[in-house]
Amino acid sequence: MPSSHSGDDSSGLHAVGTKQEEDNDLSPVELTKSKVEPAYSLTVGTFILVAGRLGDLYGHKKLFVAGFLWFALWTMLAGFAVYTSPIFFDCCRALQGIGPAFLLPNGVAILGRTYEPGLRKQMAFSAFGAMAPSGFAFGALISSLFAEFVWWPWGFWVMAMLCLLLGVAAIFLIPHTPSPQFDNAHSIWVRVDIAGCISGVSGLVLINFAWNQAPVVGWSNPYVYVLLIVGILLLGVFGQIEKRATFPLVPFSSMTPDLGFILGCVACGWSAFGIWVFYSWQFIEELRGVSPLLGAAQFSPTVISGCIAAFTTGSILHRVPGSVVMMIALGAFCIGSILVGTMPVRQTYWAQLFVSQLVMPWGMDMSFPAATLLLSNAMPRKHQGVAASLVNTIINYSISIALGFAGTIESHVNDGGKDRLRGYRGALYLGIGLAGLGVVLAMFFGLYEHRGSRKNKMDADVDAASSGEEEGVASE
């Protein structure tokens, strides 16, 4: 369901934009270039960290159900924006994101606690990852159908009803997980790491807002760069708080270099994905004149390709090093971005865009299950919520802030909006560069992993030789 609203963020919002132009006198470009597109990913990416910690403290099932109910409420209210203003719609989309922020890490944590490391766990995480392209296509189709043939608010109201039904079903279908038991030596505020929550979330929000607001109002407005500076300072404060926190929101002590490489690869790849999906829609609708419904149909191959990619990942993860999986994933992100970034306006769908739809899901559905599984296995059971939160925070925050970077480039190269093709290409070239950086990081990750395995093998040989010498001395 969160993935379905990622579909809304692209195709659905373009369709909604067309109808809101009629209802609220706001053009689709103004709508999608304001705060709608990044707002949802922003709140998902920033509140996930807090949601994962709350799940570890109060029980993942409770937070999972609460996420669906919150999601249903604000999805319903987003539909009622037809009677108010686009600003209210923007706010509803931002508050919607808090629902998936509670759903994603706690859902992954439930899987992580249910399955022991092994093939079954890998396939479970892969099935979870396969929902991304399926949900994306489903959300795109539903919102486009209602916007084109019925009335665009019904897309949100139907989604709200589905969220409510799923929340109720989760109460009865998901096995009960008892709330963790803690001693009374520390207050709940210390366990939640309230200072870290406030400084971390505030810093991430301000930085993201500054980057996504700059393409709209320009960097010449003082409040934009002031907010950016304040956000950076708050993240510095967050880092210092986490070093001293008894129960840190981000357990840096549990982080290892290989986990750093994994998160870096995920950040680069999903930044490229965010740019790819948004500007692909801009390209086919604004330049090729494709309708939202036809656009949803053109994106449908991602479902089949994504499912194949996800289950392929689940079947090979126990045989192939994580660095190899990441290299393949980042290669897919890079190739998919190149195909869209270089395609001509007047070209058949089957030449480059179709191939890109087949390639890009391999980046999504190899990187997400692999990263989630590797972090889940590396973290203790008590930190399963935090492990899931880290991956989902990186994914959603990267998507959101990358759109700010891309929007800044677009606004500086499109000749004041006169050359939209050049602006879109500039943004897509940034996506290619980010995916390429991810490929380089994955290569370094592979070298690091190879050196680590060689060192472990040498240590094992030394231990075996030492034990052999001891047995020889004992026999004498």
C-alpha positions as CSV (number, residue, x, y, z in Angstrom):
1,M,0.0,0.0,0.0
2,P,2.8,2.5,0.7
3,S,4.2,1.6,-2.8
4,S,0.8,2.3,-4.3
5,H,1.0,5.8,-3.1
6,S,4.5,6.0,-4.6
7,G,2.6,5.3,-7.8
8,D,0.3,8.2,-6.9
9,D,3.3,10.4,-6.5
10,S,4.2,10.0,-10.1
11,S,1.3,9.1,-12.5
12,G,-1.5,9.8,-10.1
13,L,-0.4,13.2,-9.2
14,H,0.0,14.1,-12.9
15,A,-3.5,13.0,-13.4
16,V,-4.7,14.8,-10.3
17,G,-2.7,17.9,-11.4
18,T,-4.7,18.0,-14.7
19,K,-8.0,17.9,-12.8
20,Q,-6.9,20.3,-10.1
21,E,-6.1,22.7,-12.8
22,E,-9.8,22.7,-13.6
23,D,-11.0,22.6,-9.9
24,N,-8.4,24.9,-8.2
25,D,-6.9,26.9,-11.0
26,L,-3.4,25.3,-10.5
27,S,-1.5,23.9,-13.5
28,P,0.0,20.4,-13.3
29,V,3.5,21.7,-13.5
30,E,2.9,24.1,-10.6
31,L,1.3,21.3,-8.6
32,T,4.1,18.7,-9.2
33,K,6.8,21.3,-8.8
34,S,5.5,22.5,-5.5
35,K,5.7,20.4,-2.4
36,V,3.4,17.5,-3.4
37,E,6.0,15.2,-5.0
38,P,8.7,15.4,-2.3
39,A,6.4,15.9,0.7
40,Y,5.3,12.3,0.8
41,S,8.8,10.9,0.6
42,L,10.1,13.5,3.0
43,T,7.8,12.5,5.8
44,V,8.2,8.8,5.1
45,G,12.0,9.1,5.1
46,T,12.3,11.3,8.2
47,F,9.7,9.7,10.5
48,I,10.8,6.1,9.8
49,L,13.7,6.4,12.2
50,V,11.3,7.3,15.1
51,A,8.8,4.7,14.0
52,G,11.3,1.9,14.1
53,R,12.4,2.8,17.6
54,L,8.8,3.0,18.8
55,G,8.2,-0.4,17.3
56,D,11.1,-1.8,19.2
57,L,9.7,-0.3,22.4
58,Y,6.0,-0.9,22.2
59,G,5.7,-3.8,19.8
60,H,5.8,-3.9,16.0
61,K,2.3,-5.1,15.4
62,K,0.7,-2.2,17.3
63,L,2.7,0.3,15.3
64,F,2.0,-1.5,12.0
65,V,-1.8,-1.4,12.6
66,A,-1.6,2.3,13.7
67,G,0.2,3.1,10.5
68,F,-2.6,1.7,8.4
69,L,-5.2,3.7,10.3
70,W,-3.3,6.9,10.1
71,F,-2.7,6.3,6.4
72,A,-6.4,5.8,5.8
73,L,-7.3,9.0,7.6
74,W,-5.0,11.3,5.7
75,T,-5.6,9.6,2.4
76,M,-9.3,10.2,2.8
77,L,-8.7,13.9,3.7
78,A,-6.5,14.3,0.7
79,G,-9.5,13.5,-1.5
80,F,-11.5,16.3,0.2
81,A,-8.8,18.8,-0.9
82,V,-11.1,19.2,-4.0
83,Y,-13.3,21.4,-1.8
84,T,-10.4,23.5,-0.3
85,S,-7.1,24.4,-1.9
86,P,-3.9,22.8,-3.3
87,I,-2.1,23.9,-0.1
88,F,-4.4,21.6,1.9
89,F,-3.6,18.8,-0.5
90,D,0.1,19.4,0.0
91,C,-0.3,19.1,3.7
92,C,-2.4,16.0,3.5
93,R,0.2,14.3,1.3
94,A,2.9,15.2,3.8
95,L,0.9,13.8,6.7
96,Q,0.0,10.8,4.7
97,G,3.7,9.9,4.6
98,I,3.7,9.3,8.4
99,G,1.5,6.3,7.8
100,P,4.0,4.4,5.7
101,A,6.8,5.6,8.0
102,F,5.2,3.4,10.6
103,L,4.2,0.6,8.3
104,L,7.5,-0.1,6.5
105,P,10.0,-0.6,9.4
106,N,7.6,-2.4,11.6
107,G,6.4,-4.7,8.7
108,V,10.0,-5.5,7.9
109,A,10.8,-6.0,11.6
110,I,7.9,-8.5,11.9
111,L,9.4,-10.4,9.1
112,G,12.9,-10.1,10.6
113,R,11.7,-11.5,13.9
114,T,9.6,-14.2,12.4
115,Y,12.2,-15.9,10.2
116,E,15.6,-17.1,11.2
117,P,18.5,-16.4,8.7
118,G,18.2,-18.7,5.8
119,L,16.5,-19.2,2.5
120,R,12.9,-18.8,3.9
121,K,13.9,-15.4,5.3
122,Q,15.5,-14.4,2.0
123,M,12.4,-15.3,0.0
124,A,10.1,-13.5,2.5
125,F,12.1,-10.3,2.2
126,S,12.2,-10.7,-1.6
127,A,8.4,-11.1,-1.7
128,F,8.1,-7.9,0.4
129,G,10.4,-6.2,-2.1
130,A,8.4,-7.4,-5.0
131,M,5.5,-5.4,-3.7
132,A,7.3,-2.1,-4.7
133,P,6.8,-2.3,-8.5
134,S,3.4,-4.1,-8.1
135,G,2.1,-1.4,-5.7
136,F,3.6,1.4,-7.8
137,A,1.8,0.1,-10.9
138,F,-1.4,-0.5,-8.9
139,G,-1.4,3.0,-7.5
140,A,-0.7,4.5,-10.9
141,L,-3.5,2.6,-12.5
142,I,-6.1,3.3,-9.8
143,S,-5.4,7.0,-9.6
144,S,-5.3,7.5,-13.4
145,L,-8.6,5.5,-13.9
146,F,-10.5,7.6,-11.4
147,A,-9.0,10.9,-12.5
148,E,-9.8,10.2,-16.1
149,F,-13.2,8.5,-16.0
150,V,-14.8,9.3,-12.6
151,W,-13.4,12.0,-10.3
152,W,-9.9,12.3,-9.0
153,P,-10.8,12.4,-5.3
154,W,-12.2,8.9,-5.6
155,G,-8.7,7.5,-6.2
156,F,-7.8,8.7,-2.7
157,W,-11.1,7.6,-1.1
158,V,-10.8,4.1,-2.5
159,M,-7.2,3.9,-1.2
160,A,-8.4,5.0,2.2
161,M,-11.0,2.3,2.3
162,L,-8.4,-0.3,1.4
163,C,-6.0,1.0,4.0
164,L,-8.8,0.7,6.7
165,L,-9.6,-2.8,5.6
166,L,-6.0,-3.9,5.7
167,G,-5.5,-2.3,9.1
168,V,-8.4,-4.2,10.5
169,A,-7.3,-7.4,8.8
170,A,-3.8,-7.0,10.3
171,I,-5.2,-7.1,13.8
172,F,-6.5,-10.6,13.3
173,L,-4.0,-12.1,10.8
174,I,-0.6,-11.0,12.1
175,P,0.6,-13.1,15.0
176,H,0.7,-11.3,18.3
177,T,4.1,-10.0,19.3
178,P,4.4,-9.3,23.0
179,S,5.7,-5.9,24.0
180,P,9.3,-5.9,25.0
181,Q,9.9,-5.9,28.8
182,F,12.3,-3.3,30.2
183,D,13.6,-2.5,33.6
184,N,12.6,0.8,35.2
185,A,16.2,2.1,35.4
186,H,15.6,4.4,32.4
187,S,12.6,6.6,31.6
188,I,10.7,6.2,28.3
189,W,12.1,9.5,27.1
190,V,15.6,8.1,27.4
191,R,14.7,4.9,25.6
192,V,13.0,6.8,22.8
193,D,16.0,9.2,22.6
194,I,13.7,12.2,22.4
195,A,16.6,14.7,21.9
196,G,17.9,12.6,19.0
197,C,14.4,12.4,17.5
198,I,13.8,16.1,17.6
199,S,17.2,17.2,16.3
200,G,17.5,14.4,13.7
201,V,14.0,14.8,12.2
202,S,14.2,18.6,12.3
203,G,17.5,18.7,10.6
204,L,16.4,16.3,7.8
205,V,13.1,18.2,7.3
206,L,14.8,21.6,7.0
207,I,17.6,20.4,4.6
208,N,15.0,18.7,2.4
209,F,12.6,21.6,2.4
210,A,15.4,24.0,1.5
211,W,16.5,21.9,-1.5
212,N,13.0,21.3,-2.8
213,Q,11.9,24.9,-2.2
214,A,14.9,26.4,-4.0
215,P,13.8,25.4,-7.5
216,V,10.4,27.0,-6.9
217,V,11.5,30.4,-5.4
218,G,15.2,30.5,-6.2
219,W,18.3,30.4,-4.0
220,S,18.3,34.2,-3.9
221,N,15.6,34.1,-1.2
222,P,17.5,34.3,2.2
223,Y,15.2,31.9,4.0
224,V,16.1,29.0,1.7
225,Y,19.8,28.9,2.5
226,V,19.2,29.9,6.1
227,L,17.0,26.9,6.6
228,L,19.6,24.8,4.9
229,I,22.4,26.0,7.2
230,V,20.2,25.5,10.3
231,G,19.3,21.9,9.1
232,I,23.0,21.1,8.7
233,L,23.8,22.4,12.2
234,L,20.9,20.4,13.6
235,L,22.3,17.2,12.0
236,G,25.7,18.0,13.6
237,V,23.9,18.3,17.0
238,F,22.2,15.0,16.3
239,G,25.5,13.3,15.7
240,Q,26.9,14.5,19.0
241,I,23.7,13.5,20.9
242,E,23.8,10.0,19.4
243,K,27.5,9.5,20.5
244,R,26.4,10.1,24.1
245,A,22.9,8.6,24.1
246,T,22.2,5.6,26.3
247,F,19.8,4.3,23.7
248,P,20.8,6.0,20.4
249,L,18.3,6.3,17.6
250,V,21.0,5.3,15.2
251,P,23.3,2.7,16.9
252,F,26.6,3.8,15.3
253,S,28.4,1.3,17.5
254,S,26.7,-1.5,15.6
255,M,27.6,0.0,12.2
256,T,30.5,-1.6,10.3
257,P,32.2,-0.4,7.1
258,D,30.3,-3.0,5.0
259,L,27.0,-1.7,6.3
260,G,28.2,1.9,5.4
261,F,28.9,0.7,1.8
262,I,25.5,-0.9,1.6
263,L,23.6,2.2,2.7
264,G,25.7,4.4,0.4
265,C,24.9,2.2,-2.6
266,V,21.2,2.3,-1.6
267,A,21.3,6.1,-1.3
268,C,22.8,6.6,-4.8
269,G,20.6,4.0,-6.5
270,W,17.3,5.2,-5.1
271,S,18.2,8.9,-5.7
272,A,18.6,7.9,-9.3
273,F,15.3,6.0,-9.2
274,G,13.4,9.1,-7.8
275,I,14.7,11.3,-10.6
276,W,14.0,8.6,-13.2
277,V,10.4,8.0,-12.3
278,F,9.5,11.6,-11.9
279,Y,11.1,12.9,-15.0
280,S,10.1,9.9,-17.1
281,W,6.5,10.9,-16.4
282,Q,7.3,14.6,-17.1
283,F,8.9,13.5,-20.4
284,I,6.1,11.3,-21.7
285,E,3.2,13.6,-20.6
286,E,4.6,17.1,-21.2
287,L,6.7,16.3,-24.3
288,R,5.1,13.3,-25.9
289,G,1.5,14.2,-24.9
290,V,0.7,10.8,-23.4
291,S,-2.4,10.6,-21.2
292,P,-2.0,9.5,-17.5
293,L,-3.9,6.3,-18.2
294,L,-1.7,5.4,-21.2
295,G,1.3,6.4,-19.1
296,A,0.3,3.9,-16.4
297,A,0.0,1.2,-19.0
298,Q,3.5,2.0,-20.3
299,F,4.9,1.6,-16.8
300,S,3.1,-1.7,-16.3
301,P,6.1,-3.9,-17.4
302,T,7.8,-2.9,-14.1
303,V,5.5,-5.4,-12.3
304,I,6.6,-8.5,-14.1
305,S,10.2,-7.5,-14.3
306,G,10.2,-6.4,-10.6
307,C,8.7,-9.7,-9.4
308,I,11.3,-11.8,-11.3
309,A,14.1,-9.6,-10.0
310,A,12.9,-9.8,-6.4
311,F,12.6,-13.6,-6.3
312,T,15.9,-14.0,-8.2
313,T,17.5,-12.0,-5.5
314,G,16.0,-14.2,-2.8
315,S,17.3,-17.3,-4.4
316,I,20.9,-16.1,-5.0
317,L,21.6,-14.1,-1.8
318,H,22.8,-17.1,0.1
319,R,25.2,-18.0,-2.7
320,V,26.4,-14.6,-4.0
321,P,28.2,-11.9,-2.0
322,G,26.2,-8.8,-1.1
323,S,28.6,-6.6,-3.0
324,V,27.9,-8.5,-6.3
325,V,24.1,-8.1,-5.8
326,M,24.7,-4.4,-5.2
327,M,26.8,-4.1,-8.3
328,I,24.1,-5.7,-10.4
329,A,21.5,-3.5,-8.8
330,L,23.4,-0.2,-9.3
331,G,24.2,-1.3,-12.9
332,A,20.5,-1.6,-13.5
333,F,19.8,1.8,-12.0
334,C,22.5,3.3,-14.2
335,I,21.4,1.6,-17.5
336,G,17.7,2.5,-16.8
337,S,18.6,6.1,-16.2
338,I,20.8,6.3,-19.3
339,L,18.0,4.9,-21.5
340,V,15.5,7.6,-20.4
341,G,18.1,10.4,-20.2
342,T,19.1,9.9,-23.9
343,M,15.8,9.0,-25.6
344,P,14.5,11.4,-28.3
345,V,11.1,13.0,-28.0
346,R,9.8,11.5,-31.2
347,Q,10.6,7.8,-30.7
348,T,8.5,4.7,-30.4
349,Y,7.8,3.5,-26.8
350,W,9.4,0.1,-27.5
351,A,12.9,1.5,-28.4
352,Q,14.2,2.9,-25.1
353,L,11.4,3.6,-22.6
354,F,10.1,0.0,-22.6
355,V,13.6,-1.4,-22.1
356,S,14.1,1.0,-19.3
357,Q,10.9,-0.3,-17.7
358,L,12.4,-3.8,-17.8
359,V,15.8,-2.9,-16.5
360,M,15.0,-0.4,-13.7
361,P,13.1,-2.8,-11.4
362,W,16.2,-5.0,-11.1
363,G,17.8,-2.1,-9.4
364,M,14.9,-1.6,-7.0
365,D,14.2,-5.2,-6.3
366,M,17.8,-6.3,-5.9
367,S,19.0,-3.4,-3.7
368,F,16.1,-3.2,-1.3
369,P,15.8,-6.9,-0.3
370,A,19.6,-7.3,-0.2
371,A,20.2,-4.2,2.0
372,T,17.3,-5.0,4.3
373,L,18.3,-8.6,4.7
374,L,22.0,-7.8,5.3
375,L,21.2,-5.2,7.9
376,S,18.6,-7.4,9.6
377,N,21.1,-10.3,9.9
378,A,23.8,-7.9,11.2
379,M,21.7,-6.3,13.9
380,P,20.5,-8.0,17.1
381,R,16.8,-8.9,17.5
382,K,16.2,-5.9,19.7
383,H,17.3,-3.5,16.9
384,Q,15.2,-5.1,14.1
385,G,13.0,-2.0,13.9
386,V,16.1,0.3,13.7
387,A,17.6,-1.9,11.0
388,A,14.5,-1.7,8.9
389,S,14.2,2.0,9.6
390,L,17.8,2.8,8.4
391,V,17.2,1.2,4.9
392,N,13.8,2.8,4.4
393,T,15.0,6.2,5.7
394,I,17.8,6.1,3.2
395,I,15.5,5.0,0.3
396,N,12.7,7.6,0.9
397,Y,14.9,10.5,1.9
398,S,17.2,9.9,-1.1
399,I,14.2,10.0,-3.4
400,S,12.9,13.2,-1.9
401,I,16.1,15.2,-1.7
402,A,17.3,14.0,-5.1
403,L,14.2,15.6,-6.6
404,G,15.3,18.9,-5.0
405,F,18.8,18.5,-6.6
406,A,17.3,17.6,-9.9
407,G,14.8,20.5,-9.8
408,T,17.6,23.0,-9.1
409,I,19.5,21.7,-12.1
410,E,16.4,21.8,-14.3
411,S,15.6,25.4,-13.3
412,H,19.1,26.5,-14.2
413,V,19.4,24.9,-17.6
414,N,15.9,25.2,-19.1
415,D,16.2,28.8,-20.2
416,G,13.5,30.1,-17.8
417,G,11.2,27.3,-18.7
418,K,11.4,27.8,-22.5
419,D,13.5,24.7,-23.1
420,R,11.8,21.9,-21.1
421,L,13.6,19.1,-22.9
422,R,17.0,20.5,-21.9
423,G,15.8,20.9,-18.3
424,Y,14.6,17.3,-18.1
425,R,17.8,16.0,-19.6
426,G,19.8,18.0,-17.1
427,A,17.9,16.4,-14.3
428,L,18.2,12.9,-15.8
429,Y,21.9,13.4,-16.3
430,L,22.2,14.0,-12.5
431,G,20.4,10.6,-12.0
432,I,22.9,8.9,-14.3
433,G,25.8,10.4,-12.3
434,L,24.3,9.3,-9.0
435,A,23.8,5.8,-10.3
436,G,27.3,5.8,-11.6
437,L,28.6,6.9,-8.2
438,G,26.7,4.0,-6.7
439,V,28.4,1.5,-9.2
440,V,31.8,2.8,-8.0
441,L,30.8,2.4,-4.4
442,A,29.6,-1.1,-5.0
443,M,33.0,-1.9,-6.6
444,F,34.8,-0.6,-3.6
445,F,32.4,-2.6,-1.4
446,G,33.4,-5.7,-3.4
447,L,37.1,-5.0,-2.9
448,Y,36.5,-4.5,0.8
449,E,34.5,-7.8,1.1
450,H,37.1,-9.7,-0.9
451,R,39.9,-8.5,1.4
452,G,37.8,-9.4,4.4
453,S,37.2,-12.9,3.2
454,R,40.9,-13.4,2.4
455,K,41.9,-12.2,5.8
456,N,39.3,-14.5,7.5
457,K,40.7,-17.4,5.4
458,M,44.3,-16.6,6.4
459,D,43.3,-16.4,10.1
460,A,41.5,-19.8,9.8
461,D,44.7,-21.3,8.2
462,V,46.8,-19.9,11.0
463,D,44.4,-21.2,13.7
464,A,44.4,-24.7,12.0
465,A,48.2,-24.7,11.9
466,S,48.5,-23.7,15.5
467,S,46.1,-26.4,16.7
468,G,48.0,-28.9,14.6
469,E,51.3,-27.9,16.3
470,E,49.6,-28.2,19.8
471,E,48.3,-31.7,19.0
472,G,51.8,-32.7,17.9
473,V,53.4,-31.5,21.1
474,A,50.8,-33.2,23.1
475,S,51.4,-36.5,21.4
476,E,55.1,-36.3,22.1
